[in-house]
């Protein structure tokens, strides 16, 4: 017989022969769970597999930013071996050793945001879009300051100006890729 103990809930008892009995709802005739259309656990956002090209793009972006960081540090510190390697004369060396603080800030922001954006891209974070867009904005401001206030086109020549434009194009490509990956659900 099935008995209920108010302190401990239902319990099994013995029948007349002393054998254990179980209630009908615990035996082989117990009710089966009803299948529903709803999932047992609430489904979250769909996870998208990491595409291999994300690793390639973000890794290449990190390498490019590392090259820009190396150039900035060696130039702004007046490394004579670096200037000699580039074939810079006195005017070009003076350009970098007397670099004003405002363009230096935008140069640092462009490189720092580029690094952070590529790392966020590797970690599949949506913040990569804003960071890489901030890097492009800083590069554009730096290019404008360099061409107008510092006259970099005359001092450094067309190659340096072309390199700055290439930096903007690469940064724009990275920011565009991050935006595209975010729209495809790769970034979270």
C-alpha positions as CSV (number, residue, x, y, z in Angstrom):
1,X,0.0,0.0,0.0
2,X,1.1,3.5,-0.8
3,X,1.5,5.7,2.3
4,X,2.4,9.3,2.6
5,X,4.5,10.5,5.5
6,X,4.0,14.2,6.0
7,X,7.6,14.7,7.0
8,X,9.3,12.7,4.3
9,X,6.8,12.4,1.4
10,X,5.6,9.2,-0.2
11,X,7.2,5.9,0.7
12,X,7.0,2.2,-0.3
13,X,5.3,-0.4,1.9
14,X,5.1,-4.1,2.0
15,X,2.2,-6.2,0.8
16,X,0.6,-9.1,2.7
17,X,3.4,-11.5,1.8
18,X,6.1,-9.0,3.0
19,X,7.3,-8.1,-0.5
20,X,8.0,-4.5,-1.4
21,X,5.4,-2.9,-3.6
22,X,5.6,0.3,-5.6
23,X,2.9,2.6,-6.7
24,X,1.6,2.4,-10.2
25,X,3.3,5.6,-11.3
26,X,6.8,4.1,-10.6
27,X,6.4,0.8,-12.3
28,X,6.5,-0.3,-15.9
29,X,3.1,1.3,-16.4
30,X,4.2,4.7,-15.4
31,X,3.2,7.6,-17.6
32,X,5.7,8.6,-20.3
33,X,6.8,12.2,-20.8
34,X,4.8,14.0,-23.4
35,X,6.8,15.3,-26.4
36,X,6.3,19.0,-27.1
37,X,7.4,21.3,-29.9
38,X,9.3,23.5,-27.4
39,X,13.0,22.7,-26.6
40,X,13.7,21.6,-23.1
41,X,16.3,24.5,-22.8
42,X,15.8,27.9,-24.2
43,X,17.9,28.2,-27.4
44,X,20.4,31.0,-27.5
45,X,21.8,32.8,-30.5
46,X,23.0,30.5,-33.2
47,X,26.8,29.9,-33.0
48,X,28.6,30.2,-36.3
49,X,31.8,28.3,-36.9
50,X,35.0,30.4,-37.1
51,X,35.9,30.7,-40.8
52,X,39.6,30.1,-41.6
53,X,39.8,33.4,-43.4
54,X,39.1,35.2,-40.1
55,X,42.4,33.9,-38.7
56,X,44.2,34.9,-41.9
57,X,42.8,38.4,-42.1
58,X,43.2,39.1,-38.3
59,X,46.7,37.6,-38.3
60,X,47.8,39.7,-41.3
61,X,46.3,42.8,-39.6
62,X,48.4,42.1,-36.5
63,X,51.5,41.7,-38.6
64,X,50.9,45.0,-40.5
65,X,50.3,46.8,-37.2
66,X,53.5,45.3,-35.8
67,X,55.4,46.7,-38.8
68,X,53.8,50.2,-38.3
69,X,54.6,50.1,-34.6
70,X,58.2,49.2,-35.4
71,X,58.4,52.0,-37.9
72,X,56.9,54.5,-35.4
73,X,59.1,53.5,-32.5
74,X,62.3,53.5,-34.6
75,X,61.5,56.8,-36.3
76,X,60.3,58.8,-33.3
77,X,63.3,57.6,-31.2
78,X,65.7,58.8,-33.9
79,X,67.3,55.4,-34.6
80,X,70.2,56.2,-36.8
81,X,70.6,52.6,-38.1
82,X,66.9,52.6,-39.2
83,X,67.3,56.0,-41.0
84,X,70.4,54.8,-42.7
85,X,68.6,51.6,-43.8
86,X,65.9,53.7,-45.4
87,X,68.4,56.1,-47.0
88,X,67.1,59.2,-45.2
89,X,69.0,62.4,-45.3
90,X,69.2,65.2,-42.8
91,X,65.7,66.7,-43.7
92,X,63.9,63.4,-43.3
93,X,65.7,62.6,-40.0
94,X,64.8,66.1,-38.7
95,X,61.2,65.5,-39.8
96,X,60.9,62.5,-37.4
97,X,63.1,63.7,-34.6
98,X,61.2,67.0,-34.4
99,X,57.8,65.3,-34.7
100,X,55.0,67.3,-33.0
101,X,52.9,65.8,-30.3
102,X,49.5,66.1,-32.0
103,X,50.4,63.9,-35.0
104,X,52.2,61.5,-32.7
105,X,49.0,61.0,-30.7
106,X,47.0,60.1,-33.8
107,X,49.8,57.8,-34.9
108,X,49.7,56.0,-31.6
109,X,45.9,55.9,-31.7
110,X,45.9,54.4,-35.2
111,X,48.4,51.7,-34.3
112,X,46.9,50.9,-30.8
113,X,43.3,50.8,-32.1
114,X,44.5,48.6,-35.1
115,X,46.2,46.1,-32.7
116,X,43.2,46.0,-30.3
117,X,40.8,45.7,-33.3
118,X,42.7,42.7,-34.7
119,X,42.9,41.0,-31.3
120,X,39.1,41.6,-30.9
121,X,38.6,40.1,-34.3
122,X,40.6,37.0,-33.4
123,X,38.5,36.8,-30.2
124,X,35.3,37.2,-32.4
125,X,34.2,40.3,-30.5
126,X,31.9,42.8,-32.1
127,X,34.0,45.6,-30.7
128,X,36.5,44.9,-33.5
129,X,34.4,47.0,-35.8
130,X,34.5,50.1,-33.7
131,X,38.2,49.7,-32.9
132,X,39.2,49.2,-36.5
133,X,37.0,52.1,-37.6
134,X,38.7,54.3,-35.0
135,X,42.1,53.2,-36.3
136,X,41.1,54.3,-39.8
137,X,39.8,57.6,-38.5
138,X,43.1,58.2,-36.7
139,X,45.0,57.3,-39.9
140,X,43.0,59.8,-41.9
141,X,43.6,62.6,-39.4
142,X,47.3,61.7,-39.3
143,X,47.4,61.8,-43.1
144,X,45.7,65.2,-43.2
145,X,48.1,66.6,-40.5
146,X,51.1,65.1,-42.2
147,X,50.2,66.6,-45.6
148,X,49.2,70.0,-44.4
149,X,51.0,71.0,-41.3
150,X,54.2,68.9,-41.7
151,X,54.5,69.0,-45.5
152,X,55.4,65.3,-45.5
153,X,55.0,65.0,-49.3
154,X,57.9,67.4,-49.9
155,X,60.1,66.3,-47.0
156,X,59.7,62.5,-47.2
157,X,58.7,62.2,-50.9
158,X,55.9,60.4,-52.7
159,X,56.8,57.0,-51.4
160,X,56.0,58.0,-47.8
161,X,52.7,59.6,-48.8
162,X,51.8,56.5,-50.8
163,X,52.6,54.3,-47.8
164,X,50.3,56.4,-45.6
165,X,47.5,56.0,-48.2
166,X,48.1,52.2,-48.3
167,X,47.8,52.2,-44.5
168,X,44.4,53.8,-44.8
169,X,43.3,51.3,-47.4
170,X,44.5,48.3,-45.4
171,X,42.8,49.7,-42.2
172,X,39.6,50.3,-44.2
173,X,39.8,46.7,-45.5
174,X,40.2,45.4,-42.0
175,X,37.3,47.5,-40.7
176,X,35.1,46.4,-43.6
177,X,35.9,42.8,-43.0
178,X,35.0,43.1,-39.3
179,X,31.7,44.8,-40.2
180,X,31.0,42.0,-42.7
181,X,31.9,39.3,-40.2
182,X,29.6,41.0,-37.7
183,X,26.7,41.0,-40.2
184,X,27.3,37.3,-40.9
185,X,27.0,36.4,-37.1
186,X,30.7,35.5,-36.8
187,X,31.3,38.2,-34.1
188,X,29.5,38.2,-30.8
